[in-house]
Amino acid sequence: MHPYVTSLKTLFEQHADPVQAGPMKKYMRDQFEYLGIKSPQFKVLMKDFIAVNGIPPIKDLDVILRDLWALPQREFQYVATSLLGKSENDLPAKFIKTIEYLLVTKSWWDTVDTISGGTLGVHFRRFPEVREKYLAKWRASDNFWLRRATILFQLNYKKETDFDLLCEIIRENLNSKEFFINKAIGWALRQYARTDPKAVKRFVNTMPLHPLSRREAMKHLE
């Protein structure tokens, strides 16, 4: 285990709260174990740790993220996504392989959405050639978490959103019965409606969207 991760692990384990861990695990449908560290305390621990130890150098980041991902308690995956986000503007193009690993390993909406709407969106904007290659690959994937990522990566693009691309990807998933795909479609449309509500209304009114997607997309438009 990388020394950076060892120090992080020691710190977080010292603040474990079994009383809180149970409900947190239950909220996430018993997918993961938890230390029981809630968001306000998590943020303080991260801030204090980084103040002393700094952000990991990019050359060590892949190893550190994978070490954190291997730990059983979910808070360590949250640490990983936090460190990833703090380094997102300095990642090399090839780091997409690490991002893909994090998306398809221990996949659940919490980490997938954080990465997709954050680091992945930044990475695809910085490296158009990476975006072209991996979008084509992920759009055709049997892994619905990767497809969810292709729907959500433009969440924070606002006026820079390629709405035609988003619509294409949504059309490819129209027949999906997967909750997390249909929820993502609605979320992406609802988010873009903040920028161009008329375009979203036109699209929703002409597409046979799943009721969940339609409801989410129109939440603030009706």
Disulfide bonds with the S-S distance in Angstrom:
none
